[in-house]
Structure formats: C-alpha cells, structure tokens
Amino acid sequence: MQRLGLLVVGLLLLAAPQASGQQAAGTTLWRVAATTLPVPAALTLGPAAGIWNPAQTQDSARVQLALEAIQTPAAVDATGLIAAVRIPAGSIGQLGLVYGRVGLSDITQTVDSPDPTGTLVPVYTFALGATWSRRVGATNVGATLAFHQTRLDLARANRWTIDVGASQPVLGDRLRVAAATHFFSSLKTNDPAQDMYAGIEARIWRGPVSSNRVVVRGRYGISFAHGFAADHQFGVGAEVAKTVALDLMLSREGGYSDGAHWRPVAGLWLVIGKYRVTLARDAGVNDLGSTYRVGVDMRFR
C-alpha cells in the first residue's frame, strides 16, 4: 500500500510506447489486491488461491468454484475480482481456469485546466489463465499459463506468463514449505513485473477446546526478486474443527526507498455446508483506510 502513490503517478506517466512499464504497473495493481491476504501468498489455499500459487492441494470435489471481490479505500478507489473453477482430471491431477481483474476507478480526463472533462480514463489489468496441479508423492506441484492485458486510457500492453509452484508437507502436518513464481515472464531477478514467493508454516499447538479440535499454526513468508526491497510476512492462524479459522498477519512492506511500512491484516473463514465464506481486511497505512476482501468457495461432490 505504501507504493500506491508511486503507482498512481507512474500510471499517469506511462505513455503508450512503454509496454514494460505498463506491465510493471499492472503487477503493482495485483500487489494492491494482495494486501488483503492474511496468509503469505505462497501458503494460500483454495481455488482462487491458484492466482498466487498454482500448487493447490488435491480435492475430492467434482467441481470447485470460487469468487472473490476486493475493495480498496476511497483514497485509492481500486476494485478487484477473482474467479476460479477447478475439476479433477484423474491421474493428470486437477485442471482449472482462473480470471482476475484489478482496476482504478473515477480517473477522468483533463485538457488545459484541472477541471475534469467527465470522460473516464480506463486503468486496469486482467489475467486469464489455465491452471494445473497434482500431488507427486507428498508434494503438491502446479503450473499456470496466463494471458495478461494492462490498459491505460488508449494504451494496451499484452503478455503471457508461466508460473510454477510447489507445496511440501514435512512430518505430517507439523510443517509445510511452499514457493511459487508470480507472473513470471522474464529471466531476471529484478523485474518489477513479477515476484517470487516463499513461505513456511509450522504447527505450534493442537488440542481440544470445549470438545472441538483446535490447531494453531505460525507462518513466515517473503516476496522478493521484483526490483525493490523484499516484503516479509509474519503470521499466526487458529482453526477450529475445520469449520472456522482466524488468521492474523503482520506484513513488512519494502519499497524503492530505504523506508518500510508495517501493515496488519486479519482474515476469517467459515464453512457452511458446501460453502466456505472468507472475510479479510488490512488496517491500511498512512491513514489511507482499509482494503477489504469478501469471497466464497463452493465444492460440489
């Protein structure tokens, strides 16, 4: 979130010929959407989580559907949508489609005065991808091939990305490590149009509470190789009887300058029959206000 001011200025300065700059701006919009993740991106689970890490766990459901909506504070006025569908494909694993869009609203043209003309300037990015995951031994692996378009007014920048991910449990459910690329399209370690994610999750307590089984996990994640200082995430989550969970995370966001910002995030999910409802929000930085995410996963057996 501390990069939002830089993002908006950069978007307005990115003219049509600067396709690589527009691609980086598009990925930055996705980083804005990720501020509502209460779990490090590499460790996220669920159909829609394939947009962060394609290595999702196997599921016995005949069809999995997911829909998530994201809303930033009025000072930013960005909205996002993620939709996903996944189906089992026998020995191949699981196949699916994922679509996501993030855009800025209420940007209007001006001519020779600060007064807007009333004509809206479209600023958005979207991704549409095919995703695959499979369990190989004890390891979940996955890949996503996606088409992206980032638009600023009349200028469009298109590209294809291929992402890979892995998630490995260790000692049963006591420990899990995961890693993934995010919007990988160049063999660089300092490209602001892409990220590398890694995370580790450890079970720190398990036991009954009022006849319900409770599991508490600690987490650490990192986002790096994107041309500026790495982002670090420290979190804890408590799950009750696999029907309700609360996740808390403190994110240290790097940036192009020497300064860094700490941002707390909280998330709650609840299972009701075949539905899992997710609510999440961050606390915002620099008095900008909070970003919210509401989602629902549906599993049909």
N, C-alpha and C positions, 0 to 999 in steps of 0.2 A: 504493500500500500504506500510506502514511502516513496516509491518510484512513480506514483500516479501523476504528480506534477510534471516530471520529466517526460512521462509518456504522452500527456496531452500536448505539451509543447512540441515534442518530437513528431507526433502525428500531424500537427498543423504545418510543420516544416518539411515533411516528407512529400516531395512532389512526385509526379508520376514516374519519372525515369529511375527512381531509387527503389528498385524492387527489393533488394536485400534489406534495406532499411524498413520497408513496409512489412516484410516477413518477420523481422525482429519485433516490430510494434505489435503484430498480431499475436506473437507468443507472449508478449508482455500483457496483453489483454487476458490471455489464459492464466497468467500468474495472478492477475487480479481475481479471477474466478476461484483459483486455488486457495485464496485466503480464508475460505470457509471450511477447508479440510481440517478436522480436529485430530487427524491421524497423519503421520508422514506419508507423502504421496506414494512412495514405494511399497508401503504396507497396506494401502487401501484395498478393500474387498467389496465385491458386488458387481452386477452387470455394468453399471455406469462407470465403475472404477477402472474399467478397461481403457479409458482415455488417459489415465495416469500410469497404469502398469498393466500390460496385456496378460500377464501371468496370473490369471484368476483360477481359483480352485474348481475342481470338478463338482458338479451338482447333478442330483438325480432327477431334477425337474424336467418335464417335457419341453417347457418354454419358460424363459426368464425375460421379463420386461422391466425397464426402469425409466423413470422420468425425473429430472431434477431441474429446479428453477433457482436462479441466483439473482439477487438484487443488491446493488451497492448503495451507499448513502447518496443523498441528493447532490452533495458537493461533487460527486463523481458522475452519477447518473448513468451507470453501466448496468446492463442486464445480460443474463446468460441462460442458456438452455442446453441440457444434455439429455439425449435419449439413446437407449440401447436395447437390443434384443439378442438373446443367446439361445442356442439349441444344442443338444447333444448330437454327436455325429459318430457314434460307435467307437471303433478303435482309433479313429482320427483325433478324437478329443471333443472339444466344443468349438462351434463356429458362431459368429455373430456379426452384427453391424452396430456401429456407434456413430452418432451425429452430435455435434456440439456447435454452438454459436454464441459469441460474446460481442456486444456492440455498445457504443456510446450513443446516448440519446440527446435530443434537444441541442444539437450543434447547428446553427443557422449561418447562412452566408451574410457577409457584409461587403459593401462595394467601396465607397470613398468616405464612409463615416462609421462610427462604432455601432450605429443602429442596424439591427438585423433586417434583412430583406423579407424574411418569412419563408425563404426556401431552405429546407433542411439539407444538411450535408451528411450523406451516409458514411458512417465509420464503423466497420465491423470486421470480424474474422469468423470463418466457419471451417469445420473439418468434417469429412465424411469418410469413414474407414471400415474395412473388413478386418475382423479380428479372429484369432485362433488361439486356443490354449489346450494344454494336455499335461497330464501327470506322467512323468518319466521317473520310475522308481518312486522315491519320496519327494521329488522335486516337481513343482509346477512351473512350466515354461510357457511362453506365449509370444505372439508377434501381431502387429497391426500395420497394415498398409493403408495410408490415408491420403486423400486429396484435400488441399487447403486453398482457400482464397481469402485474401485480405484486401479490403476496399477502403479507399479514402476519396470521397467525392467521385470523380470520374476515373480515378486511377485504380487499377486492379493488379495484384501480384498473386500468381498461382505457383504452387509447388506440390511435389509428392514427398511424403516421408515414410520411413520404415522404422518401426520401433520394436525392440525386443525386451523381454523381461524374464525374471526368474524369482521364485519364492521357495525357500528351502526350510522346512521344519527340522529342528535338531532336538534329540532326546524327547521324542513325542511332541507334546505341545508346550514344552518348557521354554523353548527358544525358537525364533523364526527370523531368518535374514532374507532380505529381498533387495533387488536392484532392477532398474529399468532405464532405458533411454526415453526421452520425451521430445517428439517432433524432430527426430534425427534425420538430417538431410545433407550433412557435410562432414568430412573427416577433419574436424577441428575440435580443439578443446577450449576455445574461447569465442564461440559463436553465440551471440545473444538471441538467435532464433531457435535455440534448442537448449535442453537441460539434460543432466544426468541425475538420477535419483538413487539413493541407497538408504536402507533402514534396518534396524534391528529391534526386535520385540522380545521381551522376556517375561515369563510368568513369575510374579513375585509373591503371590499368595493365592491359595484355593481352599475353600471350605464352606461349610453350611452356615447360613444366616437365616434364622426363622424358617428352617426346613427347606430353604432354597439354596442351590449351589451357586456360589459367587466365585468369580475368577477375576483377579486384579493383575493387570499387565503394565509394565513400564516400557517406554518406547523412546528411540532416538532416530532421527532422520536427517539427511543432508541433501541439498540440491546444489550442484556445482557444474563446472565446465561450461559456463554460459557467458564468460567475458567480464564478470564482475565478482565481487566477494561472495563466497558461499553463504547459503541460508542454512540455518541449523534449527531443528525442531526437537523439543523435549516434552514428552507427554506421559500420561497415565490414563488407563481405562479400566472400568469396572463393569462386568457383565453378570447379570442375574438370571439364572435358569435359561439362558439362551433366548430370552424373550425381551429383555430391556437392557440397555447399556448406556453408560455415561462416559464420554471421552473428554479429557481436558488436555490442552497443549499450549506450550509457550514457544513462540517462534521468534528466532533472532534473524531478522532480515538483513542481508548485506546490501551493497549498492555500489555505484560507480565512485562514490566518495568514501572517505575514511569513516564516516559515521554509520551507525547501525541502529535499528529500531527493534524493540521487543513488542510483540503483539500476542495477546492471549486469544485462544479460540476454544469454544465449547461445542459439543455435539451430543445429541440424544437420539437413540433409535429404539423403536418399539415394534415388536412383531405381533400382528393381529391376524390370525389365520394364515392365509397365503400372502399377506401383505407385510412389508416392513417399511415403516414410516420413519424418515430421518429429518431432524431439525438441527441446524447448526448456525452459528454466528461467530464473528470475531468482534473484538472490542474496539477495533479501529485504532488509528494513530493520528497524531497531530490534530485532534479534535474534529476529524472528518466524519465521524459516525461509524456505525457498524454495517458490515455486509452480511446478508442472510442467505441461507440456502434451505430449501424445502424439497424433499424427494420422497419417492415411493418406489419400492421394488415389488414386483409381482411374480410369484412362482406357481405355475400350473403343472400339476402332476398327472 
